[in-house]
Amino acid sequence: MIRSQNEVLGSCVVVESGIPEPTDLTIVSRKVRGHPDTLADQLAERLSREHSTAPDLHIL
């Protein structure tokens, strides 16, 4: 992988390009029930389903 590092507006930005080499290490992030991201995802999914199946509503 080719790695370049630059400073942009006081922040360090690292860009890696190319094909990653296979490794034996896999990092997985799992969010369980009660995690704020999980709650937000579930709420968004439910609101989307309700909105898509609700009759047209006119809100003033």
C-alpha positions as CSV (number, residue, x, y, z in Angstrom):
1,M,0.0,0.0,0.0
2,I,1.2,3.5,-0.7
3,R,0.7,5.9,2.2
4,S,0.8,9.7,2.1
5,Q,0.5,12.0,5.0
6,N,-0.4,15.7,4.8
7,E,-1.5,18.4,7.2
8,V,-4.8,20.1,6.3
9,L,-6.2,22.9,8.4
10,G,-4.3,21.7,11.5
11,S,-5.3,18.1,11.1
12,C,-3.2,15.2,9.9
13,V,-4.7,13.4,6.9
14,V,-3.4,10.0,6.0
15,V,-4.3,8.5,2.6
16,E,-3.6,4.8,1.8
17,S,-4.0,3.6,-1.8
18,G,-3.4,0.4,-3.6
19,I,-4.4,-3.2,-2.9
20,P,-4.1,-4.1,0.8
21,E,-2.0,-7.2,1.6
22,P,-3.9,-10.0,3.2
23,T,-3.3,-10.4,7.0
24,D,-4.3,-12.8,9.7
25,L,-5.9,-10.0,11.7
26,T,-9.5,-8.9,11.3
27,I,-11.0,-6.1,13.4
28,V,-14.7,-6.0,13.8
29,S,-16.8,-3.5,15.6
30,R,-20.1,-4.8,16.9
31,K,-22.8,-2.6,18.4
32,V,-25.3,-4.4,20.7
33,R,-28.8,-3.5,21.8
34,G,-28.8,-0.2,23.8
35,H,-25.8,1.3,22.0
36,P,-26.7,4.8,20.8
37,D,-25.9,4.0,17.2
38,T,-28.1,0.9,17.3
39,L,-30.9,2.9,18.9
40,A,-30.6,5.6,16.2
41,D,-30.5,3.0,13.4
42,Q,-33.6,1.2,14.7
43,L,-35.5,4.5,15.1
44,A,-34.6,5.6,11.6
45,E,-35.6,2.3,10.1
46,R,-39.0,2.4,12.0
47,L,-39.7,6.0,11.0
48,S,-38.8,5.2,7.4
49,R,-41.2,2.2,7.3
50,E,-44.0,4.2,8.9
51,H,-43.5,7.1,6.5
52,S,-43.5,4.9,3.5
53,T,-46.7,3.1,4.4
54,A,-48.6,6.1,5.9
55,P,-51.3,7.8,3.8
56,D,-50.5,11.3,2.6
57,L,-50.5,13.7,5.5
58,H,-50.7,17.5,5.2
59,I,-48.8,19.3,7.9
60,L,-49.4,23.0,8.3
